[in-house]
Amino acid sequence: MLHFELVTPEKLVRSEDVFMVTVPGTEGDFGVLEGHAPIMSTVRDGALVIYRTQGGAPETLTVQGGFAEVNERGLTVLAEHAA
């Protein structure tokens, strides 16, 4: 499982283990699974798509701006706003 955190300036919005997250990067959407290579990207306004399980129905959150970082601990999205 991939550890995923979504953080805004106001609060920690999510901290959970999921199957996959699709991030709206400024150079295009990218999917992150467990074991993804380390990467940092800016985030554009768009849909963050969270798959809790393989083949499960996705959950979509709207994010505005920010950064995404993938490292050995998982994926952290620092968004200016999330809804």
C-alpha positions as CSV (number, residue, x, y, z in Angstrom):
1,M,0.0,0.0,0.0
2,L,1.0,3.6,-0.7
3,H,1.0,6.0,2.3
4,F,-0.8,9.2,1.2
5,E,-1.0,12.6,2.9
6,L,-2.9,15.6,1.7
7,V,-2.1,18.8,3.6
8,T,-3.3,22.4,3.3
9,P,-2.1,25.4,5.2
10,E,-5.1,25.0,7.6
11,K,-4.9,21.3,8.4
12,L,-4.0,17.7,7.6
13,V,-6.8,16.7,5.2
14,R,-5.9,13.0,4.7
15,S,-3.4,10.5,6.0
16,E,-4.1,7.0,4.9
17,D,-2.8,4.0,3.0
18,V,-4.2,3.6,-0.5
19,F,-3.6,1.7,-3.7
20,M,-3.0,4.6,-6.1
21,V,-3.3,8.4,-6.4
22,T,-3.5,10.3,-9.6
23,V,-2.0,13.8,-9.2
24,P,-2.7,16.8,-11.5
25,G,0.9,17.9,-12.1
26,T,1.7,21.1,-14.0
27,E,3.2,19.0,-16.8
28,G,0.4,16.5,-16.8
29,D,-1.4,14.0,-14.6
30,F,0.7,11.3,-13.0
31,G,-0.2,8.2,-11.1
32,V,1.6,7.1,-8.0
33,L,1.7,3.5,-6.7
34,E,3.7,2.0,-3.9
35,G,7.4,1.9,-4.8
36,H,7.2,4.9,-7.2
37,A,10.6,6.5,-7.9
38,P,11.2,9.7,-5.9
39,I,9.8,12.8,-7.6
40,M,8.8,16.4,-6.8
41,S,6.2,18.2,-8.9
42,T,4.2,21.4,-8.8
43,V,0.5,20.8,-8.7
44,R,-2.0,22.6,-11.0
45,D,-5.7,23.2,-10.1
46,G,-7.5,20.0,-10.9
47,A,-8.7,16.6,-9.6
48,L,-6.7,14.5,-7.2
49,V,-8.1,10.9,-7.8
50,I,-7.7,8.5,-4.9
51,Y,-8.0,4.7,-5.4
52,R,-8.3,3.0,-2.0
53,T,-8.1,-0.5,-3.5
54,Q,-7.1,-2.0,-6.8
55,G,-10.2,-1.9,-9.1
56,G,-12.2,0.0,-6.5
57,A,-14.3,3.1,-7.2
58,P,-12.1,6.3,-7.2
59,E,-12.7,9.2,-4.9
60,T,-12.0,12.7,-6.4
61,L,-10.9,15.7,-4.5
62,T,-10.4,19.2,-6.0
63,V,-7.0,20.8,-5.3
64,Q,-5.7,24.2,-6.1
65,G,-2.0,24.7,-6.5
66,G,0.8,23.4,-4.4
67,F,3.5,20.7,-4.6
68,A,3.6,16.9,-4.6
69,E,6.5,14.8,-3.3
70,V,7.0,11.1,-3.6
71,N,9.7,9.5,-1.5
72,E,10.4,6.3,0.3
73,R,7.7,7.1,2.9
74,G,5.0,7.6,0.2
75,L,3.2,10.6,-1.4
76,T,2.6,14.0,0.2
77,V,0.5,16.6,-1.5
78,L,0.9,20.1,-0.1
79,A,-2.1,22.0,-1.6
80,E,-3.0,25.6,-1.3
81,H,-6.7,24.5,-1.1
82,A,-8.5,21.1,-1.2
83,A,-12.2,20.4,-1.3
